Structures are given as structure tokens and as C-alpha cells.
Amino acid sequence: MRDTGWAVRVAPANFAGVYCLDCASALRLVPWWATCSECGRASRDEEEAEREGWRYLLDSAGELHPYCPRCLAGATT
């Protein structure tokens, strides 16, 4: 927890308390967003991004990076 930090939810919010970031993510307490690793375009809605075709690709180190559908289309041509 020392490396990643903590998420704090205060009352009267649902699930008020202090959570490690892994638990906060699993409980969907952390706001979601993605920024395309290629062009910098941002998406703030997870469901919309999925419908639009955003994907995560692995780099050579095994890290996942988000890519918008426009950049994915350019990468596959």
C-alpha cells in the first residue's frame, strides 16, 4: 500500500472508509478514465470507450496501455 497509496471515501458516500487502490478499483470506487497512449485523446466513460472500440495493448515489458479506435485503425493498416 505504501507504493500505490490509499483511496478515501467519506460519508455519506456508499462504502465510506479507507481502501487500498486494488480494493477501491475492485469496488469501482475509483473514477475511470483512459488516455490514448498514441494521440492523447481521453475517454471518461468506460462503457462508451468499450462501445467505441478502445483496447489495451501490451508493450515489450508486459505493461498494458490504452489505445483509441482511431489509433488502433492506423496501427493495423
ChimeraX attribute file (.defattr): number of C-alpha atoms within 10 A of each C-alpha:
attribute: neighborCount
match mode: 1-to-1
recipient: residues
	/A:1	9
	/A:2	6
	/A:3	5
	/A:4	9
	/A:5	11
	/A:6	15
	/A:7	17
	/A:8	16
	/A:9	16
	/A:10	11
	/A:11	9
	/A:12	7
	/A:13	9
	/A:14	9
	/A:15	14
	/A:16	12
	/A:17	11
	/A:18	13
	/A:19	18
	/A:20	14
	/A:21	17
	/A:22	15
	/A:23	14
	/A:24	18
	/A:25	14
	/A:26	9
	/A:27	11
	/A:28	10
	/A:29	18
	/A:30	15
	/A:31	10
	/A:32	11
	/A:33	12
	/A:34	19
	/A:35	15
	/A:36	20
	/A:37	16
	/A:38	14
	/A:39	11
	/A:40	12
	/A:41	13
	/A:42	15
	/A:43	18
	/A:44	12
	/A:45	12
	/A:46	14
	/A:47	9
	/A:48	11
	/A:49	17
	/A:50	13
	/A:51	8
	/A:52	13
	/A:53	12
	/A:54	20
	/A:55	15
	/A:56	15
	/A:57	14
	/A:58	10
	/A:59	9
	/A:60	7
	/A:61	6
	/A:62	8
	/A:63	9
	/A:64	13
	/A:65	15
	/A:66	19
	/A:67	24
	/A:68	24
	/A:69	16
	/A:70	15
	/A:71	15
	/A:72	18
	/A:73	10
	/A:74	8
	/A:75	10
	/A:76	6
	/A:77	5
